[in-house]
Amino acid sequence: MNQYPARSIRRIAVAAALFSLMTEARAEAVEVHVLSATVKDQTIGGAEVLVQKNGMQTTHGLTDDAGIFRGTPRFSADDPTATLIIRKSGYSTLVAKCPCNGLSYAISPVMQQLDGMRIVLNWSASPADLDAHLVYAGHHVYWGDKQGDDAGLDVDHTDGYGPETITIQKHQPGQRYIYAVHNYSDRDVPGSGTLERSRPQVRVYVGQSLVRSYEIDHAKAGTLWTVFAITENGELEDLDRYSEVTSPEDVATTLAPSLQGPLTAAVRNLSSGDRSRAAEFNHEGESAYHRMDYENAIRLFQQAIDLNPDYGQAYSNLGLTYEKAGDRAEALWANRKAIALASGADAPRVRASSYYNIARIYEASSEWGNALDNYRAAESERHTDIYATSIARMQTKTR
């Protein structure tokens, strides 16, 4: 075996140390500000912040009393392959893609409602005022009318960063909702492009989990970004539309037609590579599920959905895993999306099992009427003795 002389070893060690010092000297400090999503200007101290990138050492620490975290990762926090994670007991864990330096992030307190949802908007310093809007039958929730039936604007910000937060305490069955972001600062400047440049990020929370994140399409332009719909059955339908709108009243007028009739979903151009990687994540998630490693299974199914948002089987797997992990509100949301996406010869089985999973969640919560409706829906898709027995059991409860 060849051996390096001691002198060569010392030279290698010195060179490595110099390289490390040069790397650290070039490293840029990162600073993020953590706030409450539901109480205006309330800072969150003691939140754990991690900045990480595959193959690199994770930078982590806690926010101070002012809600500020500072660290120096050995990679740029402007790297789009880097990830920011913020977690604190009693709050949903926030996961965001970088660039993240100098931005504010709002974390959501855990929601207790089965059919609740919280929508949080953050953006950069400019423009100063972006507004969140939620339109549904007879209601337009925004800064000018902060409270509707079972939904309200918790926080309104007019000086950059956000958050702007809307909470739906309970989704009304058969009710459709449309969520949009309006560039109020430059409402009279069509084509300004400041909405896209502000890097708005919309995060949707259900139960104790961040279930969806949305980023603007920088190839599009407009003063109104219509982000998604919540359908009559409670699942999210991505819209991703752009239009020029001036007043808040015009926002309601623009969104109103989407409350009725068929929805035109966002067009996705998925590569074969994305589909293939999504299938791999789904397969790995199934393996983790069978090992009863539910936390990793949830993460893997979510990665599959991030790559392929119309992946019905991944949603079905995710719903079952959430239920096993005790995350009932999240399981409802995922199963509803699995029902909406079910297609092909296997669709009746997927819909039936998803309805059945939803019914079990409602039954466990003593919501007998909702449980009965979903057991019946499962039976209408595919007859089994289990479904029939469950219907009979709920009928005795609802008499």
Secondary structure, 3 states (H helix, E strand, C coil): CCCCCHHHHHHHHHHHHHHHHHHHHHCCCEEEEEEECCCCCCECCCCEEEEECCCCCCEEEECCCCCEEEECCCCCCCCCCCEEEEECCCECCEEEECCCCCCEEEECECCCCCCCEEEEEECCCCCCCEEEEEEECCEEEECCECEECCEEEEECCCCCCCCEEEEECCCCCCCCEEEEEEECCCCCCCCCCHHHHCCCEEEEEECCEEEEEEECCCCCCCCEEEEEEECCCCCEEEEEEEECCCCHHHHHHHHHHHHCCCCCCCCCCCCHHHHHHHHHHHHHHHHHHHCCCHHHHHHHHHHHHHHCCCCHHHHHHHHHHHHHCCCHHHHHHHHHHHHHHCCCCCHHHHHHHHHHHHHHHHHHCCCHHHHHHHHHHHHHHCCCHHHHHHHHHHHHHHC
